[in-house]
Amino acid sequence: MGKKNIFITIGVLAIAASIVMYQVGNDSTHLSELKNYWWVPLPVFLLCFLIVIFSGKKKS
């Protein structure tokens, strides 16, 4: 498994975690902190996305 695939997997997991945190926090009053902090995994996704995009660029 290449490094690019690892970063894609981590990015997808970060987006999934963000969505799940929002949904679970929205449904439960005891877990409302999850809804307040659903955005926390998004910088991990952004970082992984940028690494994948810029790792494909080859210097000539």
Jmol script that loads the backbone (N, CA, C; Angstrom):
load data "model"
ATOM      1  N   MET A   1       0.859  -1.181   0.000  1.00  0.00           N
ATOM      2  CA  MET A   1       0.000   0.000   0.000  1.00  0.00           C
ATOM      3  C   MET A   1       0.897   1.233   0.000  1.00  0.00           C
ATOM      4  N   GLY A   2       0.673   2.127  -0.948  1.00  0.00           N
ATOM      5  CA  GLY A   2       1.494   3.308  -1.064  1.00  0.00           C
ATOM      6  C   GLY A   2       1.101   4.389  -0.072  1.00  0.00           C
ATOM      7  N   LYS A   3       1.978   5.367   0.045  1.00  0.00           N
ATOM      8  CA  LYS A   3       1.714   6.471   0.970  1.00  0.00           C
ATOM      9  C   LYS A   3       0.483   7.269   0.565  1.00  0.00           C
ATOM     10  N   LYS A   4       0.269   7.380  -0.744  1.00  0.00           N
ATOM     11  CA  LYS A   4      -0.890   8.129  -1.227  1.00  0.00           C
ATOM     12  C   LYS A   4      -2.193   7.467  -0.764  1.00  0.00           C
ATOM     13  N   ASN A   5      -2.246   6.146  -0.837  1.00  0.00           N
ATOM     14  CA  ASN A   5      -3.445   5.420  -0.403  1.00  0.00           C
ATOM     15  C   ASN A   5      -3.680   5.560   1.094  1.00  0.00           C
ATOM     16  N   ILE A   6      -2.609   5.609   1.856  1.00  0.00           N
ATOM     17  CA  ILE A   6      -2.752   5.781   3.304  1.00  0.00           C
ATOM     18  C   ILE A   6      -3.357   7.144   3.621  1.00  0.00           C
ATOM     19  N   PHE A   7      -2.888   8.185   2.946  1.00  0.00           N
ATOM     20  CA  PHE A   7      -3.433   9.521   3.189  1.00  0.00           C
ATOM     21  C   PHE A   7      -4.878   9.638   2.712  1.00  0.00           C
ATOM     22  N   ILE A   8      -5.214   8.960   1.626  1.00  0.00           N
ATOM     23  CA  ILE A   8      -6.609   8.957   1.165  1.00  0.00           C
ATOM     24  C   ILE A   8      -7.496   8.275   2.202  1.00  0.00           C
ATOM     25  N   THR A   9      -7.036   7.156   2.751  1.00  0.00           N
ATOM     26  CA  THR A   9      -7.806   6.432   3.767  1.00  0.00           C
ATOM     27  C   THR A   9      -7.996   7.274   5.024  1.00  0.00           C
ATOM     28  N   ILE A  10      -6.940   7.929   5.473  1.00  0.00           N
ATOM     29  CA  ILE A  10      -7.041   8.780   6.661  1.00  0.00           C
ATOM     30  C   ILE A  10      -7.994   9.941   6.405  1.00  0.00           C
ATOM     31  N   GLY A  11      -7.936  10.538   5.218  1.00  0.00           N
ATOM     32  CA  GLY A  11      -8.837  11.638   4.877  1.00  0.00           C
ATOM     33  C   GLY A  11     -10.294  11.212   4.860  1.00  0.00           C
ATOM     34  N   VAL A  12     -10.560  10.045   4.287  1.00  0.00           N
ATOM     35  CA  VAL A  12     -11.940   9.533   4.249  1.00  0.00           C
ATOM     36  C   VAL A  12     -12.434   9.235   5.661  1.00  0.00           C
ATOM     37  N   LEU A  13     -11.576   8.666   6.495  1.00  0.00           N
ATOM     38  CA  LEU A  13     -11.963   8.402   7.882  1.00  0.00           C
ATOM     39  C   LEU A  13     -12.232   9.697   8.651  1.00  0.00           C
ATOM     40  N   ALA A  14     -11.476  10.747   8.362  1.00  0.00           N
ATOM     41  CA  ALA A  14     -11.702  12.033   9.031  1.00  0.00           C
ATOM     42  C   ALA A  14     -13.052  12.619   8.637  1.00  0.00           C
ATOM     43  N   ILE A  15     -13.397  12.544   7.361  1.00  0.00           N
ATOM     44  CA  ILE A  15     -14.715  13.037   6.915  1.00  0.00           C
ATOM     45  C   ILE A  15     -15.824  12.201   7.540  1.00  0.00           C
ATOM     46  N   ALA A  16     -15.646  10.887   7.549  1.00  0.00           N
ATOM     47  CA  ALA A  16     -16.661  10.009   8.146  1.00  0.00           C
ATOM     48  C   ALA A  16     -16.821  10.306   9.636  1.00  0.00           C
ATOM     49  N   ALA A  17     -15.721  10.532  10.327  1.00  0.00           N
ATOM     50  CA  ALA A  17     -15.791  10.843  11.759  1.00  0.00           C
ATOM     51  C   ALA A  17     -16.534  12.147  11.991  1.00  0.00           C
ATOM     52  N   SER A  18     -16.290  13.126  11.149  1.00  0.00           N
ATOM     53  CA  SER A  18     -16.967  14.412  11.282  1.00  0.00           C
ATOM     54  C   SER A  18     -18.476  14.265  11.100  1.00  0.00           C
ATOM     55  N   ILE A  19     -18.872  13.511  10.095  1.00  0.00           N
ATOM     56  CA  ILE A  19     -20.303  13.301   9.836  1.00  0.00           C
ATOM     57  C   ILE A  19     -20.950  12.529  10.985  1.00  0.00           C
ATOM     58  N   VAL A  20     -20.284  11.481  11.450  1.00  0.00           N
ATOM     59  CA  VAL A  20     -20.831  10.677  12.548  1.00  0.00           C
ATOM     60  C   VAL A  20     -20.931  11.503  13.826  1.00  0.00           C
ATOM     61  N   MET A  21     -19.924  12.316  14.104  1.00  0.00           N
ATOM     62  CA  MET A  21     -19.962  13.165  15.299  1.00  0.00           C
ATOM     63  C   MET A  21     -21.154  14.116  15.242  1.00  0.00           C
ATOM     64  N   TYR A  22     -21.408  14.694  14.086  1.00  0.00           N
ATOM     65  CA  TYR A  22     -22.532  15.621  13.962  1.00  0.00           C
ATOM     66  C   TYR A  22     -23.865  14.891  14.139  1.00  0.00           C
ATOM     67  N   GLN A  23     -23.996  13.728  13.512  1.00  0.00           N
ATOM     68  CA  GLN A  23     -25.251  12.984  13.591  1.00  0.00           C
ATOM     69  C   GLN A  23     -25.535  12.478  15.003  1.00  0.00           C
ATOM     70  N   VAL A  24     -24.526  11.902  15.646  1.00  0.00           N
ATOM     71  CA  VAL A  24     -24.717  11.369  17.000  1.00  0.00           C
ATOM     72  C   VAL A  24     -24.971  12.507  17.984  1.00  0.00           C
ATOM     73  N   GLY A  25     -24.254  13.605  17.835  1.00  0.00           N
ATOM     74  CA  GLY A  25     -24.461  14.749  18.713  1.00  0.00           C
ATOM     75  C   GLY A  25     -25.804  15.419  18.506  1.00  0.00           C
ATOM     76  N   ASN A  26     -26.305  15.325  17.304  1.00  0.00           N
ATOM     77  CA  ASN A  26     -27.604  15.916  16.992  1.00  0.00           C
ATOM     78  C   ASN A  26     -28.744  15.094  17.585  1.00  0.00           C
ATOM     79  N   ASP A  27     -28.560  13.776  17.650  1.00  0.00           N
ATOM     80  CA  ASP A  27     -29.625  12.883  18.135  1.00  0.00           C
ATOM     81  C   ASP A  27     -29.686  12.771  19.649  1.00  0.00           C
ATOM     82  N   SER A  28     -28.556  12.896  20.322  1.00  0.00           N
ATOM     83  CA  SER A  28     -28.513  12.657  21.756  1.00  0.00           C
ATOM     84  C   SER A  28     -28.230  13.952  22.514  1.00  0.00           C
ATOM     85  N   THR A  29     -28.999  14.201  23.559  1.00  0.00           N
ATOM     86  CA  THR A  29     -28.761  15.400  24.367  1.00  0.00           C
ATOM     87  C   THR A  29     -27.548  15.214  25.278  1.00  0.00           C
ATOM     88  N   HIS A  30     -27.222  13.966  25.613  1.00  0.00           N
ATOM     89  CA  HIS A  30     -26.080  13.702  26.481  1.00  0.00           C
ATOM     90  C   HIS A  30     -24.745  13.837  25.743  1.00  0.00           C
ATOM     91  N   LEU A  31     -24.799  13.739  24.427  1.00  0.00           N
ATOM     92  CA  LEU A  31     -23.582  13.798  23.632  1.00  0.00           C
ATOM     93  C   LEU A  31     -23.547  15.050  22.760  1.00  0.00           C
ATOM     94  N   SER A  32     -24.081  16.134  23.256  1.00  0.00           N
ATOM     95  CA  SER A  32     -24.148  17.360  22.454  1.00  0.00           C
ATOM     96  C   SER A  32     -22.770  17.953  22.184  1.00  0.00           C
ATOM     97  N   GLU A  33     -21.748  17.542  22.955  1.00  0.00           N
ATOM     98  CA  GLU A  33     -20.389  18.035  22.699  1.00  0.00           C
ATOM     99  C   GLU A  33     -19.908  17.586  21.326  1.00  0.00           C
ATOM    100  N   LEU A  34     -20.370  16.417  20.889  1.00  0.00           N
ATOM    101  CA  LEU A  34     -19.978  15.939  19.567  1.00  0.00           C
ATOM    102  C   LEU A  34     -20.485  16.871  18.480  1.00  0.00           C
ATOM    103  N   LYS A  35     -21.700  17.386  18.645  1.00  0.00           N
ATOM    104  CA  LYS A  35     -22.238  18.324  17.658  1.00  0.00           C
ATOM    105  C   LYS A  35     -21.483  19.643  17.702  1.00  0.00           C
ATOM    106  N   ASN A  36     -21.013  20.045  18.884  1.00  0.00           N
ATOM    107  CA  ASN A  36     -20.277  21.300  19.004  1.00  0.00           C
ATOM    108  C   ASN A  36     -18.892  21.226  18.377  1.00  0.00           C
ATOM    109  N   TYR A  37     -18.308  20.041  18.367  1.00  0.00           N
ATOM    110  CA  TYR A  37     -16.936  19.888  17.877  1.00  0.00           C
ATOM    111  C   TYR A  37     -16.834  18.972  16.656  1.00  0.00           C
ATOM    112  N   TRP A  38     -17.861  18.947  15.822  1.00  0.00           N
ATOM    113  CA  TRP A  38     -17.849  18.103  14.631  1.00  0.00           C
ATOM    114  C   TRP A  38     -16.785  18.536  13.637  1.00  0.00           C
ATOM    115  N   TRP A  39     -16.335  19.751  13.705  1.00  0.00           N
ATOM    116  CA  TRP A  39     -15.381  20.311  12.743  1.00  0.00           C
ATOM    117  C   TRP A  39     -13.929  19.931  13.058  1.00  0.00           C
ATOM    118  N   VAL A  40     -13.662  19.361  14.223  1.00  0.00           N
ATOM    119  CA  VAL A  40     -12.285  19.071  14.639  1.00  0.00           C
ATOM    120  C   VAL A  40     -11.558  18.124  13.664  1.00  0.00           C
ATOM    121  N   PRO A  41     -12.178  17.066  13.114  1.00  0.00           N
ATOM    122  CA  PRO A  41     -11.450  16.206  12.168  1.00  0.00           C
ATOM    123  C   PRO A  41     -11.220  16.839  10.786  1.00  0.00           C
ATOM    124  N   LEU A  42     -11.861  17.939  10.483  1.00  0.00           N
ATOM    125  CA  LEU A  42     -11.743  18.521   9.142  1.00  0.00           C
ATOM    126  C   LEU A  42     -10.344  19.005   8.787  1.00  0.00           C
ATOM    127  N   PRO A  43      -9.552  19.588   9.709  1.00  0.00           N
ATOM    128  CA  PRO A  43      -8.173  19.936   9.330  1.00  0.00           C
ATOM    129  C   PRO A  43      -7.328  18.716   8.957  1.00  0.00           C
ATOM    130  N   VAL A  44      -7.597  17.569   9.563  1.00  0.00           N
ATOM    131  CA  VAL A  44      -6.884  16.343   9.190  1.00  0.00           C
ATOM    132  C   VAL A  44      -7.228  15.968   7.750  1.00  0.00           C
ATOM    133  N   PHE A  45      -8.512  16.074   7.402  1.00  0.00           N
ATOM    134  CA  PHE A  45      -8.923  15.814   6.023  1.00  0.00           C
ATOM    135  C   PHE A  45      -8.250  16.783   5.065  1.00  0.00           C
ATOM    136  N   LEU A  46      -8.238  18.060   5.419  1.00  0.00           N
ATOM    137  CA  LEU A  46      -7.642  19.065   4.547  1.00  0.00           C
ATOM    138  C   LEU A  46      -6.151  18.807   4.346  1.00  0.00           C
ATOM    139  N   LEU A  47      -5.456  18.479   5.411  1.00  0.00           N
ATOM    140  CA  LEU A  47      -4.031  18.187   5.318  1.00  0.00           C
ATOM    141  C   LEU A  47      -3.779  16.963   4.432  1.00  0.00           C
ATOM    142  N   CYS A  48      -4.540  15.912   4.633  1.00  0.00           N
ATOM    143  CA  CYS A  48      -4.383  14.708   3.807  1.00  0.00           C
ATOM    144  C   CYS A  48      -4.720  14.999   2.347  1.00  0.00           C
ATOM    145  N   PHE A  49      -5.761  15.772   2.106  1.00  0.00           N
ATOM    146  CA  PHE A  49      -6.153  16.139   0.750  1.00  0.00           C
ATOM    147  C   PHE A  49      -5.031  16.923   0.064  1.00  0.00           C
ATOM    148  N   LEU A  50      -4.440  17.866   0.759  1.00  0.00           N
ATOM    149  CA  LEU A  50      -3.355  18.655   0.179  1.00  0.00           C
ATOM    150  C   LEU A  50      -2.115  17.800  -0.078  1.00  0.00           C
ATOM    151  N   ILE A  51      -1.819  16.877   0.811  1.00  0.00           N
ATOM    152  CA  ILE A  51      -0.676  15.987   0.605  1.00  0.00           C
ATOM    153  C   ILE A  51      -0.887  15.123  -0.633  1.00  0.00           C
ATOM    154  N   VAL A  52      -2.090  14.600  -0.805  1.00  0.00           N
ATOM    155  CA  VAL A  52      -2.372  13.756  -1.968  1.00  0.00           C
ATOM    156  C   VAL A  52      -2.304  14.578  -3.247  1.00  0.00           C
ATOM    157  N   ILE A  53      -2.851  15.786  -3.236  1.00  0.00           N
ATOM    158  CA  ILE A  53      -2.855  16.627  -4.433  1.00  0.00           C
ATOM    159  C   ILE A  53      -1.434  17.017  -4.833  1.00  0.00           C
ATOM    160  N   PHE A  54      -0.647  17.466  -3.861  1.00  0.00           N
ATOM    161  CA  PHE A  54       0.684  17.960  -4.193  1.00  0.00           C
ATOM    162  C   PHE A  54       1.721  16.860  -4.319  1.00  0.00           C
ATOM    163  N   SER A  55       1.419  15.656  -3.880  1.00  0.00           N
ATOM    164  CA  SER A  55       2.370  14.558  -4.063  1.00  0.00           C
ATOM    165  C   SER A  55       2.327  14.039  -5.492  1.00  0.00           C
ATOM    166  N   GLY A  56       1.243  14.309  -6.198  1.00  0.00           N
ATOM    167  CA  GLY A  56       1.129  13.879  -7.587  1.00  0.00           C
ATOM    168  C   GLY A  56       1.888  14.761  -8.552  1.00  0.00           C
ATOM    169  N   LYS A  57       2.269  15.940  -8.144  1.00  0.00           N
ATOM    170  CA  LYS A  57       2.996  16.866  -9.006  1.00  0.00           C
ATOM    171  C   LYS A  57       4.450  16.416  -9.106  1.00  0.00           C
ATOM    172  N   LYS A  58       4.910  16.229 -10.309  1.00  0.00           N
ATOM    173  CA  LYS A  58       6.295  15.820 -10.531  1.00  0.00           C
ATOM    174  C   LYS A  58       7.102  17.044 -10.995  1.00  0.00           C
ATOM    175  N   LYS A  59       8.293  17.162 -10.449  1.00  0.00           N
ATOM    176  CA  LYS A  59       9.183  18.237 -10.893  1.00  0.00           C
ATOM    177  C   LYS A  59       9.825  17.830 -12.195  1.00  0.00           C
ATOM    178  N   SER A  60       9.898  18.788 -13.121  1.00  0.00           N
ATOM    179  CA  SER A  60      10.513  18.456 -14.408  1.00  0.00           C
ATOM    180  C   SER A  60      11.897  19.044 -14.546  1.00  0.00           C
TER     181      SER A  60
END
end "model"
wireframe off; spacefill off
backbone 0.3
color backbone group
